[in-house]
């Protein structure tokens, strides 16, 4: 019987992490958020909650919350496109 070569630890941990990660809508949005929002927005606002399709973003400043409120239709469209389903129906932006 031949022995299989050991697998790299990084690939084993990636598989384990994917298996243990919650598959909630919030977790899925958090996963795609940096690519969807872009670096500037993602560093200033974080998806922190979701309830009945309403995604809450916690922003570092009130000006970001106001700006993202105005960008809500575009961000919702981009998030839903990344998720491949119309799961997010509204954004709620708050300062945290």
C-alpha positions in Angstrom: 0.0 0.0 0.0 1.4 3.3 -1.0 1.2 6.4 1.2 -0.3 9.6 -0.1 1.7 12.7 0.1 0.7 15.1 2.9 -1.6 17.9 1.9 -0.5 21.5 2.5 -1.9 22.8 5.7 -3.2 26.0 4.0 -5.5 24.0 1.7 -6.7 21.8 4.6 -7.5 24.9 6.7 -9.3 26.6 3.8 -11.5 23.6 3.4 -12.2 23.4 7.1 -12.9 27.1 7.3 -15.4 26.9 4.3 -17.1 24.0 6.0 -17.5 25.8 9.3 -18.4 29.2 8.0 -22.0 30.2 8.6 -24.1 30.3 5.4 -26.4 33.1 6.5 -27.1 36.0 4.2 -25.0 38.3 6.3 -22.0 35.9 6.1 -22.4 35.7 2.3 -22.6 39.5 2.0 -19.5 40.0 4.2 -17.7 37.6 2.0 -18.4 39.6 -1.2 -18.5 43.1 0.3 -14.9 44.2 -0.4 -15.2 43.3 -4.1 -18.7 44.8 -4.4 -18.1 48.0 -2.5 -14.5 48.7 -3.5 -11.6 49.4 -1.2 -12.6 52.9 -0.1 -16.1 52.0 0.9 -15.2 48.6 2.4 -12.7 50.3 4.7 -15.2 52.8 5.9 -18.4 50.7 6.1 -18.9 47.1 7.3 -22.0 44.9 6.9 -22.9 44.1 10.5 -26.5 42.8 10.5 -29.2 41.6 8.3 -32.9 41.1 9.0 -35.6 40.2 6.5 -33.4 41.4 3.6 -32.5 44.7 5.2 -28.7 45.0 5.4 -27.2 47.2 8.1 -23.9 48.8 7.4 -21.9 50.3 10.3 -20.0 53.3 9.0 -17.0 55.0 10.6 -18.4 58.5 10.1 -21.8 60.1 9.6 -20.7 61.5 6.2 -20.1 57.9 5.0 -23.6 56.8 6.3 -25.2 59.7 4.4 -23.2 58.9 1.2 -24.1 55.2 1.3 -27.7 56.0 1.9 -27.7 57.9 -1.4 -25.8 55.1 -3.1 -28.2 52.4 -1.7 -29.9 51.4 -4.9 -26.6 50.9 -6.7 -25.0 49.0 -3.8 -28.1 46.7 -3.4 -27.9 45.9 -7.1 -24.2 45.1 -6.9 -24.6 43.0 -3.8 -27.5 41.0 -5.3 -25.6 40.5 -8.5 -22.6 39.1 -6.6 -24.9 36.8 -4.6 -26.8 35.8 -7.8 -30.1 36.4 -6.1 -32.2 39.3 -5.0 -31.7 38.7 -1.3 -30.9 42.3 -0.1 -33.9 44.6 -0.4 -32.8 47.7 1.5 -29.7 49.2 3.2 -29.7 50.8 6.7 -26.6 52.8 7.4 -25.6 53.8 10.9 -22.5 55.3 12.5 -20.6 53.0 14.8 
